[in-house]
Amino acid sequence: MTRAVRTMLAMALALTAVTAAAPAPSWTPLAYRQAPADNPLKGFMPYAGSYQTFPHSMEWFYLPLREVMTGQNTFDWTPLERRLNTIARRGHHAAFRVYLDYPAKPTGIPQFLLDQGLATHAYPDHGNNGLSVSPDYGDPRLAAALDRFIAALGRRYDGDDRIGFIQVGLIGFWGEWHTWPYDGGTRPENWMASDAAQAAVLNRFESSFKRTRLLVRYPSALNKDLNIGYHDDSLAFETLPPTSWHFVQRLIDNGVTEKWRDQPVGGELRPEVQPCIFDAPVSCPQYEDYAESVAQTHASFLLNQTPFDGSGFTGDEWFRAVAGSRSLGYELTVTEASLPSTPVRGQAKIAVRIANRGIAPFYYDWTPELAAVDASGRVVSRWPTPWSITGIQPDAPPTELTAHLNLNGLGRGDYELTLRVPNPLPRGNDLRFANTAQDVHSGLLTLGTLTVR
């Protein structure tokens, strides 16, 4: 045997010995339990206000454009700031839509545009009786104003921690992107914005918002390729196929049934079915199956005012409504955790496997952190992780995440190693996992015991 061969054999034996000595990852299952019903950025939400009758993490409001746009290039953000701050103080994220035309409310058109002679249309429909007016969306002065407003809104509010979602409004009755029946309905007039005007608003929103998530009312050829999600304003009423104007059929017709995987879907539980959809049996004169509507839209949140009004729901109806709220959006659970099985010092390799038992991913890039808790229950060390929980899909194998922790700041002893996903909104609930080891108050999920020597 030559010296070179002996050397190679020795190296191979040494490598085998090291490999055999290296402990294999030890995975410990973590038990599942439903996540709290007020997890952030999902579930039922009311119009902005203080409510104690139903768990929630978001609040909704409409904002007339005239309140914040005071001139061609001047803005007063005070009305929006006031709404956002009030909601944030309650520990909730805001979702909102800005409008020009809301039937039965005073016009949302900025006064300077009216003073310049912007043409408008009065109408009696939708209980309006001429109070609001529909603007001429083809007027270049309005188009320029909308472009400036969207750009200014993005500069100031993109990535604002107080905001959960912004719906792309501005066009149509209620900002819902239709002027029915004045858009090819029962009236000969067509007041709806042209495709070019719609595209200009959509494209400016997409270019102005890179972090805050956007939604628009209708799936269409104009928005199918944009980073904008959808908002079904008539869920469980005009949602399911095959009717052409129903929401899911529009998703199908525009080839965007999978867009929920990276862009959010929200909406409103149709007001006519809010009081009765959770009766057993359902007592609504007209409705669509709630569970099927949620399953096919993959909605993460819904405006649903009824559970919050007055005494709200009671008894079994309350529990069914909570279950309906819980069924929306994500539900992340740590299926397994891997910690060192023997005492360590210097560094520790930690890993988790996270599955999504919900119907949609979590859409924001919140940073998980690991923490060591001593015997007194005090957090003695924290480690930000490079992990991302964004986009973990509900129909996929668990996502495995690994980190190496520097333990030099820890003394000898046993520590509970915990995982937390902090909410960047200071008073907001942290994202809580669907696990029995999850502390719903502190936000800490216990992964296991870490022994430092």
C-alpha positions, 0 to 999 in steps of 0.5 A: 500500500502506497503512502498516498493510498494510506493517507487517503484511507486515513482521511476517509476513516477520520471523516467517517468517524466525525460524521458518525459522532455528529448528533443527528437533529432531534425533532420534537413534535409540538401539539396543535391548538387553535390560534386566537381569534384576534390574530393580527391582519385577519378575521372579521372587522368592524367600522372604526370604533371601540367594541368589546363584543367580538374578537378582532384585530382590524378596523375599517373606514372610508375617507373622502378625498376632499378631506385630505386633498386641498389643492393641486399639490397640497394635502392636509393629512390630519383627518387620515392621521386622526383615524389611523392614530385612534385605531392604532391606540386600540392595538388594531390595524386600519384598512381603508378606502378613499372615495370621490363618490359615495351614494347618500353622503356628501361629495368626496370630490376636492373643492378645487376641482369643482371650482375649476368646473369639473363636470359631475352627474347627479343621480337618485339611485342607491338612496342618493337623491342627488346628495353625491355626484359622479365625476367626469372621470375623463377630465384630465384635471381629475386624472392629474389630481388622482395621480398626484394624490396616489403618489403623495399617499404612497410617499407618506404611508407606504410601509406605515405600521398602522395600516394593514391594507389599502383598498384601491378606491377613487373610481365609481360609486363607493369607490367600488369601480362601478357606476351601475346602472350608469355603466351599461346597466339599465340606463343609457348613460355610461359614467364609468371611467375608461380602461385608460383612466382605470389603468392609470389609477391602478398603475400609479397605486402599484408603483407607489406602494411596495410594502403596504398591501393593496386590494381592488374590487374586481378582477380584470384584465387591467389588474391581473398582472399587477401586485394588487389583490382583490376585495369581494364586497358581496361575500356569501351573496354574489361570490360563487360561480357560475354567474358571470358577475360573481366574484369567483367567476371573475377570478376564473374568467381572468385567470387569477384563481391562484393570485391569493398565494402572493396577493391578499383577498379581503371583502365584506360579508354582504350586509343582508346576510350578516345577521342571519348567516350564522343561524342554525339553520341559516335563516337568510332569504337569499345567501350563498354557503359561507364556508364555500365562499371563504374556501373559493376566495381564500379571503383573509379578512371581512368587514362584518359589522353585525357581531359588533353592534349592540349586544352582538351575537350570543350563545351558539351563534356567537361561537359559530361566528367566531369560528367563521372569523377564525376560518379566514386567512392564515393559521401558522403552527409549529409542527416540530422543533429541533434543539440540542439534546445535550448541554451546549456552550458557545453556539446552538443550532435551532430549527423549526418546521412551520405549517399553515392550516389556514386558507391563505398565507401571511402577507407581511414580512414580520421578523421572528425572534428567538428568546431564552427565558430563565427559571423566574420567567424573565427573558434574558436573551433575544436573537433576531432571526433571518427567518421569513414566515411570509407566503407559507402556503396552506397546502404545502409541506411544513417550511423548515427554518434554521438558525445558529444562536450565539450563547456567549451572553448566557450563564450556565443553566436551563432555559426555555427557548421561545419563538415570537413574531412581534407585531410592529404596531406597538399595541398590537397583538403579536402573531400567535401560533396554533400550538398548545405551548403558545402563550397568547398574552406574551406572544412567546411559543415555547419550543423546548429546553436549552441547557447551557454548560 
